């Protein structure tokens, strides 16, 4: 990003957060997957950025972008937190159009000076630079889910395409989705109860779509479909062959993780199975998450 680098490199010291990408679509894609509310809370540490969206304190969606994804990533403080209008942010990221010409990439340099200052976006495509300033707000307190491994009683990892097909076949006139996990048959079952009656989809533990099956006890819980619908965005965006991981806690809280592939990034690991973990002195909200291709989505649902 030579043009942007020349223009604002000397001003880096005044910013609490500086991040650069050679392909803005990577960031835009993952943010679209959690865009079911207007505002989001952004957390940044030296290890990466987490963007959180909540709905009625019942569902929480998180997009994690590890520092290695960025061509440049600097955080001057231990952590940087602010609230932003996600709709406006996505509009700015696609200011050059959501479908660029083949071989054309939109580069991004994102700068944040600190509390009370706007988030500044420098976008460049074909030598043309656009500067966007988005007002930030006081961050709101988000739910802190303590997914201690001792509380997780069941864990299932499915290929994304299998779950996408399930959501297309289930009766969405149902108010609830019932999830059954059991060490015995039916092992993993999704059930709906709509206008046309009840429907069930069963996944044997030895199914080709089942990457991992760890179930310690039978548990049946129901969740409002209206709150589960945000996960369908992540499933649509996830690539064939990547996985969707679901963890169920003894309280009935369910956590779903979906990995997304990246487009045209020079910082991708050599293997798609390579994983990375955020470690270090970051706050707890960035500690327990693993990444495939350094990018991860997490959705948490309460009963």
C-alpha positions in Angstrom: 0.0 0.0 0.0 2.6 2.6 -1.0 0.4 5.6 -1.4 -1.3 5.3 2.0 2.0 4.4 3.7 3.7 7.5 2.3 0.8 9.8 3.4 0.3 8.8 7.0 3.3 6.7 8.2 4.8 9.6 10.1 1.5 10.0 12.1 1.4 6.4 13.4 2.6 7.4 16.9 -0.5 9.3 17.6 -2.8 6.4 17.0 -3.8 3.7 19.5 -4.6 1.3 16.8 -3.2 1.0 13.2 -4.1 -1.9 11.0 -3.5 -2.4 7.2 -5.0 -5.0 4.8 -4.2 -5.5 1.1 -7.7 -6.8 0.5 -10.5 -5.2 2.3 -13.0 -7.9 1.3 -11.4 -10.3 3.9 -12.6 -8.0 6.7 -15.9 -7.1 5.0 -16.8 -10.7 4.5 -16.5 -11.7 8.1 -18.2 -8.6 9.4 -21.2 -9.3 7.2 -21.6 -12.7 8.9 -22.3 -11.0 12.2 -24.3 -8.0 10.8 -27.7 -8.7 12.4 -27.7 -5.6 14.6 -26.7 -2.0 13.8 -23.9 -1.5 16.3 -20.9 -3.5 17.3 -18.2 -3.4 20.0 -14.6 -3.7 18.9 -11.8 -5.0 21.1 -8.2 -4.9 20.0 -5.1 -6.2 21.6 -1.6 -6.9 20.2 -2.9 -10.3 19.2 -5.8 -9.3 17.1 -9.3 -7.8 16.9 -12.6 -9.1 18.1 -15.9 -7.5 16.9 -18.9 -8.4 19.0 -22.6 -8.0 18.2 -25.4 -8.9 20.7 -29.1 -9.3 20.5 -31.3 -8.9 23.6 -28.6 -10.4 25.8 -29.6 -13.8 24.4 -27.3 -14.2 21.5 -23.8 -13.0 21.0 -21.8 -13.2 17.7 -18.1 -12.6 17.6 -15.7 -12.1 14.6 -12.1 -12.8 15.4 -9.3 -11.5 13.2 -5.8 -12.5 14.3 -3.0 -9.9 14.0 -1.2 -12.1 11.4 -4.0 -11.5 8.9 -3.0 -7.8 8.6 0.0 -6.6 6.7 0.6 -4.1 9.5 -0.9 -4.2 13.0 0.0 -2.0 15.9 -1.8 -1.5 19.2 -0.1 1.1 21.5 -2.1 0.2 24.6 -2.8 -3.1 26.4 -6.3 -3.0 24.9 -8.4 -0.7 22.8 -12.2 -0.8 23.0 -14.9 1.3 21.2 -18.4 0.9 19.9 -19.2 1.6 16.2 -22.1 1.7 13.8 -21.5 -1.6 11.9 -23.9 -0.7 9.1 -21.9 2.5 8.3 -18.6 0.6 8.6 -19.6 -2.0 6.0 -20.9 0.8 3.7 -17.5 2.4 3.9 -15.6 -0.8 3.3 -17.5 -1.3 0.1 -17.2 2.3 -1.1 -15.4 1.1 -4.3 -18.1 -1.5 -4.9 -18.7 -4.9 -3.5 -17.7 -6.7 -6.7 -14.4 -5.3 -7.9 -12.9 -6.0 -11.3 -10.9 -9.2 -11.6 -7.3 -8.6 -10.4 -8.3 -5.4 -8.6 -8.0 -5.2 -4.8 -9.1 -2.5 -2.4 -6.4 -1.8 0.2 -7.3 -0.6 3.7 -5.5 1.3 6.4 -7.5 1.7 9.6 -6.5 4.1 12.3 -8.0 4.9 15.7 -6.5 7.7 17.9 -8.3 6.8 21.1 -11.4 7.6 23.2 -13.6 10.3 21.7 -12.0 10.1 18.3 -13.4 8.7 15.1 -12.3 5.5 13.4 -10.4 6.6 10.3 -10.4 4.4 7.1 -8.0 5.0 4.3 -9.2 3.0 1.3 -7.1 2.8 -2.0 -8.0 1.2 -5.3 -6.1 1.9 -8.5 -4.3 4.8 -7.1 -7.5 6.5 -5.9 -7.7 7.1 -2.1 -10.9 7.7 -0.1 -10.8 8.7 3.5 -13.8 7.9 5.8 -14.3 9.0 9.4 -16.8 7.1 11.5 -17.8 8.4 14.9 -17.2 6.0 17.7 -19.2 5.7 20.9 -18.8 4.7 24.5 -18.4 0.9 24.5 -21.3 -1.0 26.2 -20.7 -3.9 28.5 -21.0 -7.2 26.7 -21.9 -10.6 28.1 -18.9 -12.6 29.4 -19.4 -16.3 28.7 -17.0 -18.4 30.8 -16.8 -21.5 28.7 -14.6 -23.5 31.1 -13.7 -26.9 29.6 -15.0 -28.6 32.7 -18.5 -27.2 32.1 -18.6 -28.4 28.4 -20.3 -31.7 28.4 -20.9 -32.2 24.7 -18.9 -31.2 21.6 -19.6 -31.9 18.0 -17.8 -30.8 14.8 -19.6 -30.9 11.5 -18.6 -30.0 8.0 -20.3 -26.7 7.2 -22.0 -28.0 4.1 -24.0 -30.5 6.1 -25.3 -27.9 8.5 -26.2 -25.6 5.6 -28.3 -28.4 4.1 -30.0 -29.0 7.4 -31.1 -25.4 7.8 -32.5 -25.4 4.2 -34.6 -28.6 5.0 -35.9 -27.7 8.4 -39.3 -26.1 8.8 -38.6 -22.4 9.6 -42.3 -21.8 10.5 -41.3 -23.4 13.8 -40.7 -21.0 16.7 -38.0 -23.2 18.2 -35.1 -25.5 17.1 -34.6 -28.5 19.4 -31.1 -29.8 19.6 -30.5 -33.3 20.9 -27.1 -34.6 21.7 -26.7 -38.1 23.1 -24.0 -40.8 23.4 -26.5 -43.2 22.0 -29.0 -43.0 19.1 -30.0 -40.5 17.7 -26.6 -39.1 18.6 -27.2 -35.6 17.1 -30.7 -34.5 16.1 -32.2 -31.3 14.9 -35.9 -30.9 15.3 -38.5 -28.3 14.4 -42.3 -28.1 15.1 -43.9 -26.0 12.5 -47.3 -25.6 10.8 -46.9 -28.9 8.9 -46.0 -30.9 11.9 -42.6 -32.0 13.4 -39.5 -32.8 11.4 -36.2 -34.3 12.5 -32.8 -34.6 11.0 -30.4 -37.1 12.5 -26.6 -37.3 12.2 -25.0 -40.6 13.1 -21.7 -40.3 14.9 -19.9 -42.1 12.1 -21.4 -39.9 9.4 -19.0 -38.6 6.7 -20.1 -35.1 7.7 -19.1 -35.6 11.3 -15.5 -34.5 12.0 -15.6 -35.1 15.7 -18.2 -36.5 18.2 -17.7 -36.1 21.9 -20.8 -36.7 23.9 -20.8 -37.5 27.6 -24.5 -37.4 28.4 -27.9 -36.9 26.7 -29.1 -33.4 26.6 -32.2 -31.9 24.9 -32.6 -28.1 24.7 -34.7 -25.7 22.7 -33.7 -22.4 21.2 -35.7 -19.7 19.4 -35.1 -19.9 15.7 -35.3 -16.1 15.4 -32.1 -16.0 17.5 -30.4 -18.8 15.7 -30.9 -17.3 12.2 -27.7 -15.2 12.4 -25.7 -18.4 12.2 -27.0 -19.1 8.8 -25.0 -16.1 7.5 -21.9 -17.6 8.7 -22.7 -21.0 7.1 -23.4 -19.4 3.8 -20.1 -17.6 3.8 -18.1 -20.5 5.1 -16.3 -22.6 2.5 -16.9 -26.2 1.5 -14.8 -28.5 3.7 -14.4 -26.1 6.6 -16.0 -27.0 9.9 -18.7 -25.8 12.2 -18.1 -26.7 15.9 -20.8 -26.7 18.5 -20.2 -26.9 22.3 -23.0 -27.4 24.8 -22.6 -26.4 28.4 -24.3 -28.1 31.3 -26.4 -24.9 31.8 -27.8 -25.3 28.2 -25.7 -22.4 26.8 -24.5 -23.4 23.3 -21.4 -22.0 21.6 -21.0 -22.4 17.8 -17.7 -21.7 16.0 -17.4 -21.4 12.2 -14.2 -21.0 10.2 -14.1 -18.9 7.1 -11.6 -18.9 4.3 -9.9 -15.8 3.0 -9.6 -14.3 -0.5 -6.3 -13.3 -1.9 -4.4 -12.7 1.3 -0.6 -13.0 1.2 -0.5 -13.9 4.9 -2.4 -17.2 4.7 -0.8 -20.2 6.4 0.5 -22.8 3.9 -2.0 -25.4 5.1 -5.7 -25.0 5.6 -5.5 -27.3 8.6 -3.0 -25.1 10.3 -4.4 -23.5 13.4 -3.3 -20.7 15.6 -4.3 -19.6 19.1 -4.4 -16.2 20.6 -2.1 -16.3 23.6 -0.4 -13.9 25.9 -1.7 -11.2 28.2 -4.9 -10.3 26.3 -8.2 -10.0 28.2 -10.2 -13.2 28.8 -12.5 -12.5 25.8 -9.7 -13.2 23.4 -8.0 -16.1 25.2 -9.8 -19.4 24.4 -10.4 -19.2 20.7 -8.7 -21.3 18.0 -8.4 -20.2 14.4 -8.4 -21.9 11.1 -6.7 -19.7 8.5 -6.4 -17.1 11.4 -10.1 -16.3 11.1 -13.0 -17.4 13.2 -16.7 -16.7 14.0 -18.3 -17.5 17.3 -22.0 -17.4 18.2 -23.2 -18.0 21.7 -26.9 -18.8 22.5 -28.7 -18.8 25.9 -31.7 -20.9 26.6 
